[in-house]
Amino acid sequence: MRFRSILLSRVLAPAFSLRFSTAMVCLAVAMAGLLTAVAPSTASAQPLPNPKHSDPTDKFHPLEPWLPTPNVYRTASGAPGAQYWQQRADYKIDISLNDENQSLSGTCEITYHNQSPDTLDYLWVQLDQNRFKNDSVAITSKSAPGIGSQATFKFVETMLAQQAFDGGYKISSVTDGKGGEIDHLIVDTMMRVDLAKPLPPGKSTQLAIEYSYNIVDAKVIRARGGYEFFEDDKNYIYEIAQWFPRMAAYTDYTGWQHHQFLGSGEFTLELGDYDVSIEVPADMVVASTGTLKNTDEVLKPEWKTRLAKMKKGEDLEFIVTPEEAKENEKSKSKERATWNFTAKNVRDFAFAASRKFIWDAMPVTVGDKTVLAMSYYPNEAEPLWSQYSSESIAHTLEVYGRYSFEYPYEVAISVNGPVYGMEYPMICFNGPRPEDDGTYSKATKYGLISVIIHEVGHNFFPMIVNSDERQWTWMDEGLNTFLQYLTEQEWEDNYPSRRGPPEKIVPYMRGSNQRPIMTSSDEILQFGANAYGKPATALNILRETVLGRERFDYAFSQYANRWKFKRPTPSDFFRTMEDASGTDLDWFWRGWFYSTDHVDVSIEGIELYLIDSGDPDEAAERKRKQEDAREDSISDERNRALPLRRRIEWRPGLKDFYNAPDYDEDKVEENDRKNYQKFLDKLDDEQRAMLRRTTRFYVVHLANKGGLVMPVPLRIHYADNTSEDIQLPAEIWRVNSKEVKRLFLSEKEIVRLEIDPKREIADTDGGNNHWPPKLEPSRFKLYQSGKSSNPMRKAAEKEKAAQKKKEEEEKKKAASKDKASDEASKKSGEDKKPKDEGERAKPADTKKKVEAGKPKPKKAANEGKKESDDDSKSSEATDE
């Protein structure tokens, strides 16, 4: 069987479109390739280069050489192993908040449980407040800011404030459980505690640390906790985080955590139980991780009554009303109160305190229990917060629970203060507020809802699924941003999500100055896009395009439930997602997480093949039609217009057999027909039918210009105005990741092809996604050119404008005088007219009336100015 070939080039071919009927047969051709990978910081193995292939790297090379070897602690399936272990630390803390000098002081008692198989000679403790010391690595390693020729007061204030701030822990003592001094060494934001005797597996030890530190002004120095001062009422909101010495993590994969706290990489912590007593001024309200144990001592009777009522109802209730918060602001009590909170199985603890807090709450049904969604905020946050904060908490708990597991704690809290967004177990800090007049923009409204969803969502990742934020930011921020996107979409139609949809990450992906997602937190470039946006987008693509929702959701839920209250690593996530979905995703992790490649798939061209039946008469007719349809060349056209004197015409002896009128080189001879019939006689019925098929064989040329291998969503448009969406799997690139040809069989004519019509793979160049190429217009604006103004011209124009204004004012003044004079004359004439005797005006009355008609310049000017000012204010309010 022979094929007739028709080349349909990208540039010269007529418009085409693609769509496939269900009857169409799709045959795969060679594909594939490998990753030009940027090696992750944790990887030690690279696939060997292959110089004997046009694509020297293999993007489908197994990922196993880059992942830790499975063992008894972490299995090859991604689940915790039979001998999985993790350390534990319990805390008893007594802390006092000084509202006079914005400081904390107290004692932190730690019971450390060695559940590892190792004997420990020393312990490491995190001292995160040391980040604010001026000789800390975090500050001394900072690059110089761009100052330029001008700077805001706020910018300079921040630099001066950091230099003057006396930050960091003041450690008074480190003792054992019996009060004996323990040797210790402070190394920047870490402290090594040397044990008097080694701590064997299965044993516990106690230490107590007496300390204090100054709280940072979080409105001046960027921080994850701190205070905000309100000038009008001389009150503070305190959001207290990273406020006590916390045990560093000791793990099976890295031993002690050694990364200093530089600001970006957050925390690697151990789970434990907390008993915390917080002493504050008696008129302050405290919000905290955990459950309040002494409500009778610290809550007013009316607050307790409202709290009990709210728990039995369904709607939001004020526990501390806006009016009560206003009254609290005026009180500056010298008395003290201690709020006692306990929390079970949490990895951290934070709290907030202020006289300014309004407190609202609503019940949320989670499984067979009720969780209290609670919000604390000042009157400055109204009316936005009472409408959206607690509702956003409730929504988050409900949606996240469906994709992972039920929220296990009793409360979930959102606090408004100086920190825009930061998370801790059961409590988070969120910053958006309305304007001073109570109005707010759309961006502020959705910014508040989104940041609350995000920070409350962190309760699931990493507060419960306890990943290592210090090394792998994406494991909490990326996963949480992905779930945030799903939760936002369940809030309302067309929710303005900033991250998640593939098209949102395109500008970052096509840009430069990047590192792979699998980069240590403090070395990440473009932090938000890299650690939040890119992994969230990758998971969204994995869910919608690669695996489908059913397989993805099941696998993701497996990961969450396998690792809740445990510490997963990236390999545990990768392996679980593959194990539970039944899909090899090594190519996906390599491309999205280990490289800086981007998606750019191009349609390079298309070829059309038709079956040639071999019938000589059919072939001759087809050739004749092609010749008839062929346009004359420019030479042929001009030679006919001006006939040439052909030599063969005046020298007839030159003519022979081939010049005879009856000679036709395309004439079908009878022998040709007989031979064709013999060919047909040897075929069976199916083969003869195949020769008569009009099936079109299209070969589409695809190129991977971005380097990141991905499935190829393709829309095929047909000549009958129908279309069909198909998806080529990522494995199409497995033989050559740079270019591939794909064969499509169709009974209908394809007139157009389109890649990624639903914007689902983050393709960075839509211009090469169409065949034939689609011309996208760029628009330009028209403007009227004029002379640029120099200082002399500006001064002259200003003087001219002032003169014109002066002349207009003088005209108005003259017109006002003339009008007043005319009115006075008119009035005087009326008074002189004869009247009835009983109605004659008295001379004194006439004088008064005349004077009343005269203008009073001074008073009139003042009144006019007042009216003008009022109009101006009204106009500004309208413009605003």
Number of C-alpha atoms within 10 A of each C-alpha: 9 11 13 11 14 13 14 20 15 20 12 9 16 12 17 22 23 26 27 24 16 8 9 14 14 13 11 13 14 15 19 21 29 26 24 23 21 18 20 19 14 14 15 10 13 16 19 10 13 11 9 7 11 12 20 18 21 23 28 25 18 15 21 14 13 18 17 16 11 15 13 11 15 23 18 18 18 25 21 20 15 11 11 17 18 19 20 22 25 22 26 16 20 18 21 19 20 15 15 6 9 16 16 21 20 19 21 20 22 23 20 21 20 22 18 20 13 13 14 15 13 15 18 22 19 27 25 24 24 24 22 26 20 17 12 19 18 19 16 10 10 9 7 6 8 8 10 6 5 7 10 8 8 11 13 12 13 16 13 13 14 19 14 10 16 15 19 22 24 14 15 11 16 20 18 18 13 9 11 13 14 16 14 18 11 15 15 21 24 23 19 16 19 16 18 13 9 12 19 16 14 13 12 14 15 17 21 24 20 21 19 20 20 20 26 27 21 20 16 20 18 16 20 20 26 27 24 20 16 10 8 6 12 10 19 20 23 28 28 22 23 18 21 29 25 25 27 24 24 22 16 16 11 9 10 14 22 14 17 21 23 22 18 16 20 19 26 25 27 25 23 20 20 23 19 23 20 20 21 22 20 17 21 24 23 23 26 30 26 26 18 18 14 12 15 10 12 20 15 12 12 11 17 16 12 16 19 12 13 20 18 11 11 12 12 18 20 18 25 23 16 20 10 15 21 17 12 21 19 14 14 15 12 9 9 13 17 19 21 22 20 18 23 14 19 25 26 25 25 22 24 26 24 28 26 27 29 27 24 25 27 24 22 24 13 18 13 7 13 16 21 21 25 27 29 29 26 22 19 16 20 20 14 20 28 22 11 16 27 27 22 24 26 22 20 27 25 18 21 22 18 11 18 21 19 18 21 16 21 17 21 26 28 30 31 27 30 25 23 21 22 23 24 24 27 31 26 33 30 26 20 24 26 18 13 10 8 13 12 16 11 9 11 17 16 17 20 25 25 24 22 32 29 28 29 33 28 27 27 26 23 30 24 23 23 26 26 23 20 22 23 23 28 29 25 24 26 27 25 26 30 24 26 29 23 18 25 23 14 14 14 9 8 9 14 15 17 13 21 25 21 22 17 18 23 18 12 17 22 17 11 11 8 17 21 24 29 27 22 21 22 19 13 20 17 14 18 14 22 26 26 24 25 28 26 28 28 25 22 24 21 18 17 15 18 21 17 14 14 11 18 21 19 15 21 21 18 22 23 21 16 17 20 19 21 20 23 23 18 18 21 23 21 20 22 24 25 18 18 19 20 12 12 16 21 17 25 21 16 29 26 23 25 25 22 24 23 24 22 23 28 23 22 21 21 23 18 21 17 16 18 17 21 16 16 18 15 13 14 14 14 12 13 13 10 11 11 10 9 9 10 11 9 8 9 10 11 12 11 9 9 8 8 9 8 8 9 11 10 9 9 9 8 10 11 8 8 10 11 9 7 9 10 10 7 13 13 15 10 10 9 14 15 11 13 15 12 11 13 17 11 10 11 9 10 8 12 15 11 13 16 11 13 14 16 17 24 23 21 19 17 21 20 22 18 19 23 28 32 28 19 20 19 21 22 22 23 22 16 12 11 15 19 15 17 14 14 14 14 20 18 23 28 20 20 23 30 22 23 23 21 18 19 19 19 22 16 19 20 24 21 22 25 25 24 20 15 11 15 18 29 24 26 24 15 18 13 20 23 24 29 25 20 14 8 8 6 5 6 6 4 6 6 4 6 6 5 7 10 8 8 9 11 12 12 11 13 12 12 12 12 12 12 12 12 12 12 12 12 12 12 12 13 12 12 13 15 12 14 16 15 13 16 19 14 13 15 16 10 11 17 11 8 10 11 7 7 6 8 12 15 8 9 8 10 15 13 10 14 16 12 11 17 15 16 11 11 8 9 10 10 11 11 11 11 11 10 12 12 12 12 12 11 12 11 10 9 8 7 6
